[in-house]
């Protein structure tokens, strides 16, 4: 791996974290302004401040063009367009409504033969349009749980397409697989479309995910099992992790140790997925830029050899702990 590639990876990783943080912050401000408009319309100055923040974020993305993966660039552009639509909706709700004026008829001699109409002839005022709904977040999260079996019912809300953040979990199983492949009683049949995945600070966890439309960014995992499909996969500062992956590019790791990769398990894949889509891949280790094989990961092409019985049904207590012990890699496993 060249120095240029290493520099691009570092820039892309740093840019993604900063860009998403700024986007989430702006999204929250827009949502707050939209909620407040139900009581009183936000001032034009406030809306202008939101527009300026969006322009700055757009300029930042434009400046990174050429240094980001093309798929990530496209996703970020779509996210900015969604923010722009939300601001325009907020601005439209703040436009003063037209006031109807009714002209007085000129004074005329009273006609005693005419009777007054039984009701007013004035045209009734049109009701004002209701303010637009609050800008819905495009971000779902599972955070700060211990000793839990988490399903789609534990997501704070459900959107047609969402970024997913999973963070600060300990001794948990996360099962967001489609209901047709999962035995957990989530009671939700609507497809979950994940735009991008951000996972951070997980320990002793099993994460079962469907395909991610974009990138998966993984940070600070220890003694975990991750099953997912994605277009781009990047793992940073993690150890003792088994990754079962379906991917259209080569996964990247950095500052990682004792990582095992294998193709996405056939037992968890959709029936429409072909064997070619589950084929193996080449891992790039940015912490080992040498001609010799990296000591930080191994490939295990027998995807289902380690786990024969995936935890697809909701469990708790002792059963949850037993499932974690059975699936999560241990030091002795890594030496085999």
C-alpha positions as CSV (number, residue, x, y, z in Angstrom):
1,X,0.0,0.0,0.0
2,X,1.4,3.3,-1.1
3,X,1.9,6.4,1.1
4,X,-0.7,8.1,-1.0
5,X,-3.3,5.4,-0.4
6,X,-2.6,5.6,3.4
7,X,-3.0,9.3,3.3
8,X,-6.3,9.1,1.4
9,X,-7.6,6.5,3.9
10,X,-6.7,8.7,6.9
11,X,-8.3,11.8,5.3
12,X,-11.4,9.9,4.3
13,X,-11.8,8.4,7.8
14,X,-11.3,11.8,9.5
15,X,-13.5,13.6,7.0
16,X,-16.4,11.1,7.5
17,X,-16.4,11.5,11.3
18,X,-16.3,15.3,11.1
19,X,-18.9,15.6,8.3
20,X,-21.4,13.2,9.9
21,X,-21.1,15.0,13.2
22,X,-21.7,18.4,11.5
23,X,-24.6,16.9,9.5
24,X,-26.3,15.4,12.6
25,X,-25.9,18.8,14.5
26,X,-27.5,20.7,11.6
27,X,-30.3,18.1,11.3
28,X,-31.1,18.5,15.0
29,X,-31.2,22.3,14.6
30,X,-33.6,22.1,11.7
31,X,-35.8,19.6,13.6
32,X,-35.9,21.9,16.6
33,X,-36.8,24.9,14.4
34,X,-39.6,22.9,12.8
35,X,-41.0,21.8,16.1
36,X,-40.9,25.4,17.4
37,X,-42.8,26.6,14.3
38,X,-45.9,24.8,15.7
39,X,-46.0,27.5,18.4
40,X,-44.4,30.4,16.7
41,X,-42.7,30.6,13.3
42,X,-38.8,30.8,13.4
43,X,-37.4,34.1,12.5
44,X,-36.0,34.7,9.0
45,X,-32.6,35.3,10.6
46,X,-32.8,31.8,12.2
47,X,-33.6,30.2,8.9
48,X,-30.8,32.2,7.2
49,X,-28.4,30.8,9.8
50,X,-29.4,27.3,9.0
51,X,-28.9,28.0,5.3
52,X,-25.5,29.4,5.9
53,X,-24.5,26.3,7.9
54,X,-25.7,24.1,5.1
55,X,-23.7,26.2,2.6
56,X,-20.6,25.7,4.7
57,X,-21.1,22.0,4.9
58,X,-21.7,21.8,1.1
59,X,-18.5,23.7,0.5
60,X,-16.6,21.4,2.8
61,X,-17.8,18.4,0.8
62,X,-17.0,20.0,-2.5
63,X,-13.5,20.6,-1.2
64,X,-13.1,16.9,-0.5
65,X,-14.1,15.8,-4.0
66,X,-11.5,13.4,-5.4
67,X,-10.3,12.4,-1.9
68,X,-13.3,10.4,-0.9
69,X,-14.7,7.0,-2.2
70,X,-17.2,7.8,-5.0
71,X,-20.0,6.0,-3.2
72,X,-19.4,7.9,0.0
73,X,-19.3,11.2,-2.0
74,X,-22.7,10.4,-3.6
75,X,-24.3,9.5,-0.2
76,X,-23.1,12.7,1.4
77,X,-24.5,14.7,-1.5
78,X,-27.9,13.0,-1.1
79,X,-27.8,13.8,2.6
80,X,-27.2,17.5,2.0
81,X,-30.1,17.6,-0.5
82,X,-32.4,16.2,2.1
83,X,-31.2,18.9,4.6
84,X,-31.8,21.5,1.9
85,X,-35.4,20.3,1.3
86,X,-36.0,20.5,5.1
87,X,-34.8,24.1,5.2
88,X,-37.0,25.0,2.2
89,X,-40.0,23.5,3.9
90,X,-39.3,25.5,7.0
91,X,-38.9,28.7,5.0
92,X,-42.2,28.0,3.1
93,X,-44.0,27.6,6.5
94,X,-42.7,31.0,7.5
95,X,-44.1,32.9,4.6
96,X,-46.8,35.3,5.8
97,X,-50.3,34.3,4.6
98,X,-52.1,36.7,2.3
99,X,-54.7,38.9,4.0
100,X,-58.0,39.2,2.3
101,X,-59.5,42.7,2.1
102,X,-63.1,43.4,1.4
103,X,-64.1,46.6,-0.1
104,X,-67.0,48.6,1.3
105,X,-69.9,49.1,-1.0
106,X,-70.6,52.7,-1.8
107,X,-73.5,54.2,0.1
108,X,-76.7,54.0,-1.8
109,X,-80.3,54.9,-1.2
110,X,-82.1,52.2,0.8
111,X,-84.4,50.1,-1.3
112,X,-87.3,49.1,0.9
113,X,-88.3,46.5,-1.6
114,X,-85.1,44.5,-1.1
115,X,-84.6,42.2,1.8
116,X,-81.3,41.6,3.5
117,X,-79.7,38.3,2.6
118,X,-80.1,35.7,5.2
119,X,-76.4,35.3,5.6
120,X,-73.1,37.1,5.0
121,X,-72.0,37.1,1.4
122,X,-68.3,37.4,2.4
123,X,-66.1,34.7,1.1
124,X,-64.8,32.7,4.2
125,X,-61.1,32.9,4.9
126,X,-59.2,29.9,3.7
127,X,-57.6,28.0,6.6
128,X,-53.9,28.4,7.0
129,X,-51.8,25.5,5.9
130,X,-50.6,23.4,8.8
131,X,-46.9,23.7,9.5
132,X,-44.8,20.9,8.0
133,X,-44.0,18.0,10.2
134,X,-40.7,18.1,12.1
135,X,-37.7,17.2,9.9
136,X,-37.4,13.5,10.6
137,X,-33.9,12.3,11.4
138,X,-32.2,10.0,9.0
139,X,-30.3,8.4,11.8
140,X,-31.2,5.4,14.0
141,X,-29.2,4.4,17.0
142,X,-28.8,1.6,19.5
143,X,-26.7,2.8,22.4
144,X,-25.7,2.1,26.0
145,X,-27.1,-1.4,26.6
146,X,-25.7,-4.3,28.6
147,X,-26.8,-7.9,28.7
148,X,-29.6,-7.4,26.2
149,X,-31.0,-9.1,23.1
150,X,-31.8,-6.2,20.8
151,X,-34.1,-6.2,17.8
152,X,-35.8,-3.7,15.6
153,X,-38.3,-3.0,18.3
154,X,-35.5,-1.4,20.3
155,X,-34.8,1.2,17.6
156,X,-36.3,4.6,18.6
157,X,-38.2,4.9,15.4
158,X,-38.4,3.3,11.9
159,X,-37.6,5.2,8.7
160,X,-37.7,3.9,5.1
161,X,-34.0,4.6,4.8
162,X,-31.6,5.4,7.7
163,X,-28.1,5.6,8.9
164,X,-27.6,3.2,11.8
165,X,-25.3,3.9,14.7
166,X,-24.5,1.1,17.2
167,X,-22.4,2.2,20.2
168,X,-21.5,1.5,23.8
169,X,-22.9,-2.1,24.0
170,X,-21.6,-4.8,26.3
171,X,-22.7,-8.5,26.3
172,X,-25.4,-7.9,23.8
173,X,-26.9,-9.6,20.7
174,X,-28.2,-7.3,18.0
175,X,-30.4,-9.0,15.5
176,X,-31.8,-6.7,12.8
177,X,-32.1,-9.4,10.1
178,X,-35.3,-9.5,8.0
179,X,-38.2,-11.3,9.8
180,X,-38.1,-14.1,7.2
181,X,-34.6,-15.0,8.3
182,X,-35.0,-14.3,12.0
183,X,-36.9,-16.1,14.7
184,X,-37.1,-13.1,17.0
185,X,-40.6,-11.8,17.5
186,X,-40.0,-8.2,16.4
187,X,-43.4,-7.9,14.8
188,X,-42.1,-5.5,12.2
189,X,-42.3,-6.6,8.6
190,X,-41.3,-3.3,6.8
191,X,-37.9,-3.7,5.2
192,X,-35.1,-1.9,7.1
193,X,-32.9,-0.1,4.6
194,X,-29.6,1.0,6.2
195,X,-27.8,3.7,4.3
196,X,-24.6,3.5,6.3
197,X,-23.4,1.8,9.5
198,X,-21.3,3.4,12.3
199,X,-20.4,1.0,15.1
200,X,-18.2,2.0,18.1
201,X,-17.2,0.7,21.5
202,X,-18.7,-2.8,21.5
203,X,-17.4,-5.5,23.7
204,X,-18.5,-9.2,23.9
205,X,-21.3,-8.6,21.4
206,X,-22.8,-10.4,18.4
207,X,-24.2,-8.1,15.6
208,X,-26.4,-9.6,12.9
209,X,-27.3,-7.2,10.1
210,X,-28.8,-7.2,6.7
211,X,-27.1,-5.5,3.7
212,X,-25.9,-1.9,4.2
213,X,-26.4,0.2,1.1
214,X,-23.2,2.2,1.7
215,X,-20.2,2.1,4.0
216,X,-19.6,0.3,7.4
217,X,-17.3,2.2,9.7
218,X,-16.2,0.1,12.7
219,X,-14.3,1.4,15.7
220,X,-13.1,0.1,19.0
221,X,-14.6,-3.4,19.0
222,X,-13.3,-6.2,21.3
223,X,-14.4,-9.8,21.4
224,X,-17.2,-9.5,19.0
225,X,-18.8,-11.2,16.0
226,X,-20.2,-9.0,13.2
227,X,-22.3,-10.3,10.3
228,X,-23.2,-7.8,7.5
229,X,-23.1,-7.0,3.8
230,X,-21.9,-3.6,2.6
231,X,-20.2,-1.8,-0.3
232,X,-17.2,-0.6,1.8
233,X,-15.9,-1.9,5.2
234,X,-13.4,-0.2,7.4
235,X,-12.4,-1.3,10.9
236,X,-10.2,0.7,13.2
237,X,-8.6,0.0,16.6
238,X,-10.3,-3.4,17.2
239,X,-9.3,-6.8,18.4
240,X,-10.5,-10.4,18.6
241,X,-13.4,-9.8,16.1
242,X,-14.9,-12.3,13.7
243,X,-16.3,-10.6,10.6
244,X,-18.7,-12.5,8.3
245,X,-18.8,-10.2,5.3
246,X,-20.5,-9.8,1.9
247,X,-18.8,-6.9,0.1
248,X,-18.3,-5.4,-3.3
249,X,-14.8,-4.0,-2.6
250,X,-11.9,-5.0,-0.4
251,X,-12.3,-4.4,3.4
252,X,-9.8,-2.2,5.1
253,X,-8.4,-2.5,8.7
254,X,-6.1,-0.3,10.7
255,X,-4.6,-0.7,14.2
256,X,-6.4,-4.0,14.6
257,X,-5.3,-7.4,16.0
258,X,-6.6,-10.9,15.9
259,X,-9.3,-10.3,13.3
260,X,-10.9,-13.2,11.4
261,X,-12.7,-12.7,8.1
262,X,-15.1,-15.1,6.4
263,X,-17.8,-14.8,3.7
264,X,-21.3,-13.9,4.8
265,X,-23.0,-17.1,6.1
266,X,-25.2,-18.8,3.7
267,X,-27.6,-19.7,6.5
268,X,-28.3,-16.0,7.1
269,X,-28.3,-14.8,3.5
270,X,-31.4,-14.0,1.5
271,X,-32.4,-16.8,-0.9
272,X,-31.8,-14.3,-3.8
273,X,-28.1,-13.9,-2.8
274,X,-25.8,-15.9,-5.2
275,X,-22.7,-17.8,-4.2
276,X,-20.7,-15.3,-6.2
277,X,-21.9,-12.5,-3.9
278,X,-20.7,-14.5,-0.9
279,X,-17.3,-15.1,-2.5
280,X,-14.1,-14.3,-0.6
281,X,-12.2,-11.0,-0.8
282,X,-8.8,-9.5,-0.2
283,X,-8.3,-7.6,3.1
284,X,-6.1,-4.5,3.1
285,X,-4.3,-3.8,6.4
286,X,-3.1,-0.2,6.5
287,X,-1.0,-0.9,9.6
288,X,1.0,-3.5,7.7
289,X,2.2,-1.9,4.5
290,X,4.7,-4.6,3.6
291,X,5.0,-7.4,1.1
292,X,4.7,-10.0,3.8
293,X,1.3,-11.3,5.0
294,X,-0.3,-9.2,7.7
295,X,-0.2,-10.8,11.2
296,X,-3.3,-8.9,12.3
297,X,-5.9,-11.0,10.5
298,X,-6.6,-14.4,8.9
299,X,-9.1,-15.6,6.3
300,X,-11.5,-18.4,7.2
301,X,-13.3,-19.4,4.0
302,X,-15.4,-22.0,5.9
303,X,-17.9,-19.4,7.0
304,X,-20.2,-21.7,8.9
305,X,-17.5,-23.9,10.6
306,X,-17.2,-21.8,13.7
307,X,-20.9,-21.0,14.3
308,X,-23.4,-23.7,13.4
309,X,-26.4,-22.3,15.4
310,X,-26.9,-18.6,15.0
311,X,-28.9,-16.8,17.8
312,X,-31.9,-15.9,15.8
313,X,-34.5,-16.3,18.6
314,X,-34.7,-13.8,21.5
315,X,-32.9,-15.0,24.6
316,X,-32.1,-13.4,27.9
317,X,-30.3,-14.1,31.2
318,X,-28.3,-17.3,31.3
319,X,-29.3,-18.3,27.8
320,X,-28.0,-15.0,26.4
321,X,-24.7,-15.5,28.2
322,X,-24.4,-19.0,26.9
323,X,-25.0,-17.9,23.3
324,X,-22.3,-15.2,23.6
325,X,-19.8,-17.6,25.1
326,X,-20.5,-20.1,22.3
327,X,-20.1,-17.6,19.4
328,X,-17.7,-14.9,20.4
329,X,-14.1,-15.7,19.6
330,X,-11.7,-16.5,22.4
331,X,-7.9,-16.4,22.4
332,X,-7.7,-20.2,22.0
333,X,-9.9,-19.9,18.9
334,X,-7.5,-17.4,17.3
335,X,-4.6,-19.8,17.7
336,X,-6.4,-22.7,15.9
